């Protein structure tokens, strides 16, 4: 196993344990957001999304004028 594989495994594990955010785990793994999401799916690790994330998304949509 090479360094890149180890970093990806560490990132997946820390994300699964809620110890890293999606963005930080993706950075540690050296993957794009979509690549990291694919790895989560392959490993059957659910994406973390809670009510705070929902509120952030709603506020972003309001700021962008896409939600009344």
trRosetta pair geometry for C-beta under 8 A, 3 or more apart (Angstrom, degrees):
i j d omega theta_ij theta_ji phi_ij phi_ji
1 5 4.6 -121 -167 90 88 135
1 6 5.9 109 137 -57 114 85
1 9 7.8 -6 -173 -10 142 142
2 5 5.2 98 55 10 67 103
2 6 7.2 -127 104 -5 36 92
3 6 5.6 -57 -148 37 33 112
3 7 6.3 32 156 -20 67 105
4 7 5.9 -54 -148 35 30 110
4 8 6.4 30 153 -18 64 106
4 30 6.3 -78 -140 55 90 144
5 8 5.7 -55 -149 36 31 112
5 9 6.3 31 154 -18 65 107
6 9 5.7 -55 -146 38 31 111
6 10 6.2 31 155 -19 65 107
7 10 5.7 -54 -146 38 30 112
7 11 6.2 33 154 -21 64 107
7 28 5.8 -155 -179 157 95 75
7 29 5.8 157 127 -119 89 36
7 30 6.1 54 107 -2 139 108
8 11 5.7 -55 -148 37 29 112
8 12 6.4 29 155 -18 65 106
8 29 4.4 67 -112 -144 63 94
8 30 7.3 -75 -69 41 85 89
8 31 6.9 70 -112 -30 102 122
8 39 6.8 -123 -175 -143 113 162
9 12 5.8 -53 -147 36 30 110
9 13 6.3 28 156 -17 64 109
10 13 5.8 -58 -147 39 29 111
10 14 6.1 23 159 -13 67 109
10 28 6.6 -99 96 149 102 129
11 14 6.1 -57 -141 41 27 105
11 15 6.1 27 159 -19 63 110
11 20 6.7 -82 -149 75 65 159
11 25 4.3 124 -175 -169 92 76
11 26 7.2 131 -179 -61 140 17
11 28 4.1 168 -89 89 109 110
11 29 3.8 -105 45 -55 162 93
11 31 8.0 179 93 18 160 111
11 36 7.5 -81 133 -132 133 115
12 15 5.9 -58 -146 38 26 111
12 16 6.2 28 156 -21 63 109
12 25 7.2 108 -73 -177 29 122
12 29 7.2 75 -39 -88 75 129
12 39 6.2 -106 -88 138 121 120
12 40 7.1 -177 -130 -89 93 63
12 43 5.9 83 -169 16 137 170
12 45 6.4 178 -168 -12 92 162
13 16 5.8 -56 -147 35 28 111
13 17 6.4 16 156 -9 63 111
14 17 5.8 -62 -146 45 32 106
14 19 4.4 -88 -165 73 82 110
14 20 4.2 54 126 -2 113 115
14 25 6.1 -172 83 -105 99 102
14 28 7.4 15 48 64 138 163
15 18 7.7 34 -180 -76 33 25
15 19 7.5 -92 -66 51 20 69
15 20 5.1 -58 -76 70 63 98
15 21 7.8 -14 -118 118 86 11
15 22 6.8 71 -137 -98 123 49
15 25 3.9 30 -66 -103 115 163
15 40 7.3 -81 112 -97 143 110
15 45 6.8 82 102 152 107 145
15 48 7.6 -145 179 -8 83 117
16 43 7.8 -89 -72 123 131 132
16 45 4.8 -90 -93 -137 102 126
18 48 6.5 115 -105 -93 86 149
20 24 4.5 -129 -168 92 98 112
20 25 4.2 127 113 -63 126 88
20 28 6.8 -52 -154 4 162 140
21 24 4.7 86 51 14 83 102
21 25 6.7 -152 86 -6 38 90
22 25 5.9 -59 -143 40 25 109
22 26 6.1 29 157 -22 63 110
22 33 7.5 49 150 -137 110 90
22 36 7.2 138 -172 115 81 138
22 47 7.0 23 -92 -150 130 93
22 48 6.9 -156 -49 47 99 97
23 26 5.7 -56 -148 34 27 113
23 27 6.5 27 154 -18 62 106
23 33 7.9 -23 -103 -98 63 99
24 27 5.6 -52 -149 35 33 113
24 28 6.4 34 153 -19 65 105
25 28 5.7 -52 -147 36 32 112
25 29 6.2 28 154 -15 65 109
25 36 6.6 130 110 -163 94 140
26 29 5.8 -61 -147 41 28 108
26 31 5.6 -101 -158 73 73 83
26 32 7.3 -26 -172 148 119 15
26 33 5.7 -10 -131 -95 159 53
26 35 8.0 118 -145 69 97 86
26 36 4.2 -95 -108 -32 88 161
27 30 7.5 31 177 -71 32 38
29 35 8.0 -163 117 107 125 106
29 36 5.7 129 63 -103 148 104
29 39 7.3 -156 -168 43 158 162
31 35 3.9 -130 -175 93 109 119
31 36 4.4 143 94 -58 126 81
31 39 6.9 34 129 -5 180 133
32 35 4.5 94 50 7 79 104
32 36 6.9 -148 88 -5 39 86
33 36 5.9 -60 -151 37 27 109
33 37 6.3 27 153 -19 64 107
34 37 5.6 -50 -145 36 33 113
34 38 6.5 39 152 -23 63 101
35 38 5.6 -52 -154 31 33 114
35 39 6.7 32 149 -17 64 102
36 39 5.6 -52 -153 35 36 112
36 40 6.5 41 148 -22 66 101
37 40 5.4 -48 -149 32 36 115
37 41 6.4 38 152 -19 64 103
37 47 7.0 0 -128 -80 91 124
38 41 5.6 -54 -152 36 33 113
38 42 6.3 34 151 -21 66 105
39 42 5.5 -51 -144 35 34 113
39 43 6.2 18 159 -5 66 110
40 43 6.1 -70 -149 48 27 100
40 45 4.5 -96 -155 71 77 99
40 46 7.6 112 169 -102 113 1
40 47 6.2 74 142 -69 157 77
41 44 7.3 27 -175 -77 32 37
41 45 7.9 -82 -50 46 20 68
48 53 7.6 150 126 -37 74 150
49 53 4.9 -111 -152 79 64 151
49 54 7.2 84 168 -51 93 82
50 53 5.4 106 51 9 56 101
50 54 7.3 -106 114 -3 36 92
51 54 5.3 -49 -148 35 39 116
51 55 6.4 41 153 -20 67 102
52 55 5.7 -52 -148 36 32 111
52 56 6.4 36 151 -20 64 104
53 56 5.6 -53 -150 35 32 114
53 57 6.4 32 152 -19 65 105
54 57 5.7 -56 -150 36 31 111
54 58 6.4 32 153 -19 66 105
55 58 5.6 -51 -145 35 33 112
55 59 6.3 33 155 -18 65 106
56 59 5.8 -57 -149 38 29 111
56 60 6.3 32 152 -21 64 106
57 60 5.6 -52 -147 35 32 114
57 61 6.4 32 154 -18 65 104
58 61 5.8 -55 -150 37 31 110
58 62 6.4 32 151 -19 65 105
58 67 6.5 -107 -159 100 67 166
59 62 5.6 -53 -148 36 33 112
59 63 6.3 36 153 -21 65 105
60 63 5.6 -53 -149 35 31 113
60 64 6.3 22 155 -11 65 109
61 64 5.8 -60 -145 44 30 106
61 66 4.6 -87 -165 73 82 101
61 67 3.9 55 127 -6 113 123
62 65 7.6 39 179 -73 32 25
62 66 7.7 -99 -69 52 20 63
62 67 5.0 -65 -73 72 61 101
62 68 7.9 72 -117 -154 83 3
64 67 8.0 61 63 10 86 82
